[in-house]
Amino acid sequence: MWVGTRALVLFCLIVSSGCAGGTKTTWVTTGVFHWEGGPSVLAIDPSKLPPASSSNAWGSVRDPSMVYYKSRWHLFASILKITGGESGRVRIGYMSFTDWSQAQAQDWHLIELYNPGDYIDYHGAPQIFFFTPQNRWYLIYQLVDKARGITYGPCYSTSNDISDPKSWTLPTRLWPDQAGVQPGLDHWVICDDLKCHHFYSTLDGNIWRADTLIADFPAKWTTPVVAVTGNIFEGTHTYKIAGINKYITVAATHGNTTVGERIQTAYLADRLDGPWTPLADTNAKSFASLTNTTFPAGKWTNTIDHGELIRAGYDQKLEIDPNDLRWVYQGKTDVPYAYDFQLGMLVFK
């Protein structure tokens, strides 16, 4: 019976129309969100990854970013070992599948963003999109690579073939260190018709933004400025709402801190350069949390953390369908160890 329920829930999550019909765009004006969650769709299986040391196994999958391209899902995520302190403790992993119910059975491919033999410091929190003006894929992420003299900050790699995990170029800084400018984390790029905009958070309630002309991307960025101040901690993602001349930014922040719960808050704007106004930015009225989510098959996670909305396309405009909101997020049980992050999916109801 449990297997049948899981299959039904996954089917509802996977089909683009969900298991409900009708127009559901009222959230744009009301800021009221109600979600339905299924079971975990992807947990770490060490047998699907390169061998790790027996004392420090692969332990969690976090920070998902994905596109649907040529009838397949292409998923990138941070893959972490249980503890730090060794080479390659945080890597970017890739897998592909036709149906989310297949994800758990797929092998992970670790993206090689370093020279062979180098100590692997850290790279994670990926974002994937196709940059149409250059006809190539971009992977945006945060990295430090002392072997190549790259200090911590936003980096990118490019590829002509998203399905080939060995095709990505070595990291290049998105912009160099700047005096008085924090490098931040969870870097995110979205473009309109004229410019590309780079958003990131700094763990202090602020989201920063820089921009560059489409023709100059990925170079010649302006000096970052504060774009949004609010109930924000990290994990900021920005999208264009298809058919509506508006943009939405979703960010992770603290919920019930006694149990380490995270919630997602949301902000709305007519333009990527703002101004941004709160849409759902409190514990009582959030974009996504345990408070406004039901789990018909049983609640498996104690948090609704960093995630990404399923996009309507795969290019640099990052459009979402306001009638088909699906949030792929990292959740956890803290069993058998703390921060055993795995992926789940919510469907807007």
N, C-alpha and C positions, 0 to 999 in steps of 0.2 A: 504493500500500500504506500509506503514512504517513497519508493522508487517512482511509482505512478504520479504521486503528488509533485515530486521534484521535476519530473518530465513536463507536467502540465504547467508548472510555474515558469520553468525555463522557456517553454514554448511561448507563453504570454510575454515574456521579457524580450524574446528574440524577434518575433514578428513585428514589423515596423509600426503597425497600427495598435500594438499592445493587445489587450483583451477587452477593450472598451472603445466605443466610437464617439463621434460628435466633436464639436469644437471645444477646446479646453484652454483658450487663450486668456481667460479672465485673470489668470495669475499676473499678467503684465500690468494690470491696473490695481488689483487688490493686494498683490504680494502674498497671497494665501496659497500654500502648497500642501498637498497630501500625497504621500507616496505609498507604494506597496512593494515590499521586498521579498525576494525568494531566498533560497539557501546560498551558501558560498558557491561561486562559479569557478574559482581558481585558487588553490592553495599550493604552497611549495611542495613539490615531490622531488627529493634529492636525486632520484634515479633519472629524472628528466634534465639534469644539469651536469656539467663537468664535475668530476670528483673533488670534494673539499676535504680538508683535514678532519680526522675523526674527532678532534677536540673542538672544532668550530665549523659546524655544518651550515649549509644554506638553510635560512630560517624564515624568510618572509618575502612577499612581493608587495611593492608599494608604488605609488605615483603613476597610475596607468595613463597612457595616452594612446589613442587608437583611431584608425580610419577604416572605412569600408571601401575597398578598391578592387575592381575586376572580380566581383563576386566572392571576395574573401575579406575577413577581418585581419588587420595587421596591427598587432598589439606590441607596444613598447612599455617597459616598466623598470623601476629600480628593483634589483635583486640583492638581498642583504644576507650576510652571514649572521649567526646568532650574536656574536660579539665582535668587537673591532680589533684594531691593533695588528693587522697583518695585511700583506699585499692583496689587493682585490676584494676587500671586505664589502664594498658596494660597487655593483656593476649595473650596466644597462642591458636588459635582456629583451629578446624579440621572439615572438611566435606568430604563426598564422593559422587560421582555421576558417571553415565556411559557416560554422554554427557555434554559438557560445557553449552549447552542450558538449562540444568536442574539446574545449580548451584544456580541461584537466588532463587529457590524454596526450597532449602535444609535448614535444621536446622544446626546451629553451635553447636559444642560440645567444651567447654572450657577444655583444658588439665589441670588436677589438679596437679600442680607441687609444692605443699606446704602441710604442715600438717594442718588438720582441725582446724579452730579457729585462725590460725596465720594471722598476717597482711600480705597482699600480696603486696610486694614492686613493683617488675617489672620483667617480662620476655617476651622476644619478639625476632623478627628476626630469625625465625626457618629455619633449613635446614634438609631435610629428605633423608635418603638413607638406603639401606639394605647392611649390612656388611657380605658378603658371608663367610669369614673364621670362623665367630662365629655364623652364621645362625640366626642373629637377626637384628632388625631395630634400627637405631640410629637417635635421634633427637638432633641436635646441636643448641644452642641458647645462647643469652646473658641474664644474670640474676643478680639481687641482692636480697638477702633474709636475712635480719638482724635477723629474728627470729631463723634461723638455723646457723647463724654465717658465711654466705657465702657473701663475698664482691663481688662487681660488677666484672664480667668477663665472659669468655667462660665456658659454662656448657654443659652437655649432659644427656640424659635419654635414656633408652632402652626399647624395647618391643618385644615380640614374635608374636604379632598380630597387624598389622598396623590399622586394621579396628575397634579395640577396644580402644576408647579414654581413658578408665579407666585403661589401662594396663601398662602405662608408669611408670618407676621407678622415685623416687624423684631425684632432681638435684644433680649431682656431678661435681665439677670443672674439666675442661679438663686439666688444669695445675694450680698450685697455684700461688699466687702473687709472682713476682720476682722483686728484687730491680732494679730500672732503666728501667723496661720493662712496657710499656703502655699496659693495657688490651685490648684496641681497641674496635671495634664493627663490626657487620655483619660477624660473624665467619663462616668459610667455610672449610670443609674437603673433600679432594679428594685423592685417592690412585692410585699408579701405581703397578707394580708387586712386588716391594720390600718394599716400604714405604707408609705411609699415610702422607699427607702434610696438614698443617693447615694454611690458609690464613686469614688475617683480615686487616682492614684499621684503620687509626688514624686521619682522618680529616685534614691531612697536606700534601697531595700529595704522601703519601707512602702506599704501601701494604707490610705487613710483612709476613714472612713464618717461620714455625717450622716444624720439621718432626720427625717421629718415625717409627720403623720397624713394618711391618704388624703384626708380632707375638706379639709385645708389645702394640699395639693399645688397648685402648685409653690412655696409660700411657707412661712414659719415653720420653717426648718430648725434643728436643734440644732447646736451647735458641733462641728465635725469632730473625731473621735478616731481614733487608730491602730487599725485593724481587723485587719490581717495584717502580720506582719514575716517576710520570708523571701527566697528567691532570686528577687527581683522587681526589674524596672527600670521598665517602663511598660506601656501597652496592657492594662489590667485589665478583664476582662469577667466578669460574674456571672450565673448562670442557676439556675433551679429544675429539678431532675431529675424529670420527670413520673413519677408512680406510686411515687416513693420520697421519703420525707420528708427530703430532703437538698438542699443547694445546692453548686454548684461555681463556683470562681473560677479563671479562666485569666489568666496574665500573661506578658508578654514579658520575657526577660532575655538576658544575654550568653551565647553558647556558645563556639565556638572564636574567640577574639578576634583571632587572627592573620589571619583572613580576614573578620572582621566578621560572623560568623554569629550569628544569634539563634535561641533556642529558646523553647518555651512551657512554663511550669510550671503546676501545678494544686494547688488547696487545696479542702478539703471541710468542710462545716459542716451542722448540723441546723437552724440558724436563721440569718437574715441578720445578726443582731447577734453571731454567733459563739457559742463560739470556733471558729476555723478551724485545721484540722490539715493538714499536708503530705500530698498524695496522690501527686504525681509532681513533685519539685522539685529534681532534680539533672541535671547534664549526662548522667549515665549512665542515669537513669530520669526521663525528661521526659514531659510531655503530648504534645508534638509537636516533632520536630527531624529533621534529615537522618539521624540515627542510627536512628530507629525508623520511617522512611518509605522505601518502595520506589517506583520510578518505572518501570513496565513498558515504557512507550513512550520512556524516556530522561529523565534528570534535566535540567530546564531552569533550575533556580534554585540559588543558593548559600546560601540561607537560608530558614527558615520563620519569618516575622515576623508582626507585628500582624494579627489577623484576627477572625473571628466564627464561632461555631457556628450552623448552620442551626437555626432554632427550629421547634417543633411548632405554634406559633400566632403571633399578632402583637400580643398585648396586653401590659400592663405587668408581667405575672407572668413573662415571658421563659422559658417552659418549653421544655425540650429533650427529645427522645425518646432514652432511654439505649440503645435498640437501633438507632438511626439517627444516628450521629455523623458529621457532615460539617463540615469546617473550611475556610472560605473565608479565604485569607490573602494577604498581600503577599509576593511573592518578587522576586528580581532577578538579573540576569546581569552587571551593571556594564559592559555593551557596548551601544551605543558610548560611553556615558558612565556615570559612577558613579551609583548609586541610581536606576536605571531601573525603578522598582517597577511591577509588574504583578500581576494577581490570578491565583491558582491555587486548586484545591480538593483537599482530602484526604478520603478515605473510610475510616472505621475498619474494620479487618478482624480 
